[in-house]
Amino acid sequence: MLKMKTAMCGCVGLLLCLALSPAAAQELPLELPERVPAQFMSYLGAPWLERPERVAEEMPDNMLAAMGLEDGDVVADLGVGSGYHARRMARLVAPTGTVYGVDIQSEMLDILRGHIEREGLTNLVPVLSEPDDPKLPEGEIDWILIVDVYHELSDPMTVLAKLRQSLKPDGRVALVEYRVEDGTGDHIKADHRMSVHQVLSEWKPAGFELVELHEFLPGQHMFIFQSTDWDGAPGVDPRSVIADYDVLDAISAGHIEVIASGQGPETLNLRINRTRSEPMVITFPVGTYFESAGGRSDMVASRDGVVVLSEDGPQSWSVMVRKAHRTLPVPGTGDELAIRSADEHRATRNVTWMFQGAGLHPQIAPTVEQLALWIASENAGYDELAEYASAAPIPTERTVALAAAYTASAGIDITVKQIWADREKFVPALTDENLRRFFEN
């Protein structure tokens, strides 16, 4: 409980930095804010990079096997840290290949040098980089590996441009990030995870195209990108680019057929079938709205979604959702739902977007998110929320207060909501001074 209390205090502080003034009503913007980069890990965390459990958690040898590294390859490990992957790659490309271990912390490179000396590696070269410049030679790199680092880049677009310049014409980038979509990456802090939707929305405009997407790792996506500048090389077969579509765009274009149906209070089943024989990646953003035909609650995607279609025939796609309507039952297996754009329901979209990146303790986050959705979508007051809030392992008053504050942080004017009129029912019981001040302003 002490850990939870400590984590909650940090969340409240961050929350109130993000929250808009509850007295300032405004129309929700069409576009969501940009992703905020995570804080990079200090060199003091280097022992965690070498933890024995990492072999089972991340399957590093299987991941590197998917790259097909060979003797003579020139490779860069961006955010090399202690060299956990770079040391393995140095052996795979030996004796004539080279690995550049790139990091912005000189202390990390000192740790890397210690490993290099102990293991007798002669082809692993430490490179001290800048936050916006990897300091790699231009046009010489066969492979760039980026494992759980891209989400920390403070200026990702500038770095991606530099990486394109460093690649050989047929060079590739292997990007590995912990998953958002299905919960398999939830043991990692929320701002240190990325979805396929997030990655593609940033890498494609930066001049990269997806050639492979692997999902065999326990908790991580593995992307293989190439530069859009490459149009083939003499004697080399052109690589097939994997098409990617937003689910609604793919339906509209006739590329897929989808039937959405109920699967419980926190998941929906999408039965999806491609109508053209090409590999494709289908995504949707958090907040995508699933509309019931009536008598059942609409559902809202609580995470970005992704499915890879590599074979013909129907495929089952389970997606994480929350209820939009407090008093209506969840859709059953025979209840079909229509898929609507997240932008058509901006209040619930903004709330779910906020929680997808929030660092709330996992024992209370689902409850607080559901309450915030009901405040946003149904104008639920304290009495209507209290029973559901009591399921959280913290006081009911604080659970409701957090939900209301997060709703305001999503850009929703809660001063016109019933929860604001009801604040005297829960504010006097709050012991957290930050929360109390929020409702007293």
C-alpha positions, -999 to +999 in steps of 0.1 A: +000+000+000+029+023+007+041+018-029+007+026-042+004+058-021+038+070-033+029+063-069-004+081-065+012+112-051+035+114-082+005+109-105-015+136-088+013+161-092+017+153-129-020+154-133-024+188-119+004+201-141-015+189-171-050+198-160-067+228-176-083+253-152-117+239-144-131+274-147-122+277-184-147+261-207-135+254-242-144+234-273-123+203-276-099+205-305-101+181-334-065+170-331-050+154-300-018+167-285+015+153-298+031+124-279+054+136-251+088+118-251+097+099-220+126+107-197+157+087-208+171+062-184+202+073-165+234+053-166+226+044-130+200+020-143+226+000-164+224-030-141+187-034-150+197-037-187+217-068-178+191-085-156+189-123-161+152-121-167+156-101-198+163-133-219+128-146-212+111-112-212+126-100-245+142-130-264+172-111-276+187-139-297+154-145-315+151-108-321+185-105-336+179-136-357+150-118-374+175-092-386+197-119-404+230-102-396+260-115-414+298-112-413+308-079-427+276-060-419+280-025-405+256-020-376+246+008-352+229+003-319+212+036-310+209+040-273+234+012-268+234+015-230+256-012-215+258-030-249+234-058-241+225-062-278+256-046-293+279-072-278+258-100-293+257-082-327+295-078-326+299-115-326+273-120-354+290-096-378+326-107-369+353-109-381+350-082-407+318-063-396+316-034-373+291-023-346+288+013-335+274+016-300+257+050-298+247+068-266+243+103-253+257+095-218+295+092-215+290+072-183+270+045-203+299+043-228+324+038-200+303+009-188+302-004-224+340-002-227+343-023-195+322-050-212+342-047-244+375-052-226+363-081-205+348-099-235+376-092-259+355-075-286+375-057-312+347-046-336+324-027-312+331+011-313+316+034-287+301+066-301+292+096-279+262+112-297+241+143-292+203+142-284+196+152-320+225+137-338+236+100-336+271+110-350+271+081-375+290+080-408+269+090-438+258+062-462+277+034-445+252+016-422+236-017-432+214-020-400+204+003-372+189-013-341+168+008-317+155-011-287+132+006-262+149+040-269+129+058-297+102+068-273+128+088-253+141+109-282+135+146-275+137+155-312+127+123-330+121+138-364+156+153-366+172+120-354+152+101-380+165+124-408+200+117-396+195+080-395+182+080-431+214+098-441+236+072-424+220+042-441+233+025-472+208+027-501+194-007-490+200-003-453+173-011-428+162-001-393+150-026-366+128-008-341+116-025-309+091-010-285+070-024-258+033-028-268+004-006-259-024-025-275-030-057-256-016-053-221+015-075-227+038-045-222+019-031-191+047-040-167+066-011-183+058+025-175+031+039-198+053+066-214+079+039-223+055+020-245+044+027-281+016+013-303+019+005-340-004+033-347+019+058-329+051+045-345+037+045-381+022+080-377+057+093-370+080+071-391+061+073-424+061+111-426+099+109-417+106+090-449+105+054-438+083+025-451+074-007-432+088-039-447+082-063-418+063-063-385+070-091-361+049-099-331+066-130-318+082-112-288+064-116-255+057-079-249+073-059-277+066-050-313+095-054-338+094-032-369+117-034-399+119-001-418+137+010-449+141+045-464+117+056-491+147+067-510+156+031-518+142+018-551+161-014-554+197-023-561+215-042-588+211-079-582+189-074-552+152-083-553+130-054-542+114-058-508+077-058-505+064-029-485+036-038-461+005-016-466-011-001-435-045+013-431-068+028-405-096+004-400-123+028-412-102+038-443-097+001-451-134-006-448-143+024-469-118+013-496-131-022-496-098-038-485-114-055-455-147-067-440-152-063-403-179-075-379-177-062-343-195-080-315-195-081-277-170-101-257-174-089-221-171-057-202-135-049-213-130-065-247-148-066-281-142-092-308-137-080-343-140-106-370-119-093-398-113-106-433-091-091-460-105-089-495-073-085-514-043-109-512-016-087-498-001-084-464-015-054-445-015-039-411-048-025-398-048+000-369-072+023-351-065+050-325-076+049-288-111+063-284-124+046-315-162+043-309-182+011-312-219+020-315-245-005-303-278-010-322-297-002-291-305-015-256-268-022-250-240+001-240-218+017-267-181+008-262-150+029-265-115+016-273-093+021-243-061+014-263-048+018-298-055-013-318-036-034-344-039-066-364-016-080-390-033-097-419-010-121-437-033-148-447-067-151-464-097-160-444-114-146-413-093-137-383-104-129-347-092-095-333-097-088-296-096-052-286-096-035-252-127-013-245-146+005-218-184+011-214-198+044-226-231+040-208-232+033-171-266+017-167-268-003-199-256-039-202-225-047-222-230-061-257-232-099-259-216-123-284-246-119-307-247-081-305-231-064-334-216-029-332-208-002-358-173+012-358-172+050-356-143+075-358-128+085-325-131+121-337-169+119-337-168+115-299-140+138-288-148+138-251-144+100-247-115+101-272-096+126-251-103+107-219-091+074-232-060+091-249-051+106-215-053+072-197-034+053-224-004+073-215-011+078-178+011+063-150-017+055-126-012+024-105-026-006-124-049-016-095-068+017-097-063+029-133-092+008-149-117+021-123-106+057-125-107+056-163-142+041-164-155+068-140-139+096-161-156+082-192-190+083-175-184+119-163-175+129-199-202+109-217-232+108-193-225+137-169-226+112-140-226+127-105-210+115-073-239+094-061-240+076-094-203+069-094-197+060-057-207+023-059-184+016-089-156+036-073-157+016-041-141-013-060-107+005-061-083-002-032-082+035-022-110+056-006-141+061-027-139+099-024-103+099-037-111+076-066-140+099-078-118+130-073-091+115-094-116+106-122-129+142-122-094+157-122-083+135-151-115+144-170-105+181-166-069+171-177-084+158-209-096+193-218-132+188-206-149+216-187-161+199-155-175+231-140-206+224-161-208+188-150-228+174-121-196+161-105-185+198-099-218+206-083-213+175-061-178+183-049-188+190-014-198+154-011-162+142-015-137+171-012-139+174+026-128+138+029-097+142+007-064+140+024-043+149-007-037+186-006-031+188-044-065+173-051-082+195-025-068+227-040-078+215-075-115+214-065-113+246-043-100+268-072 
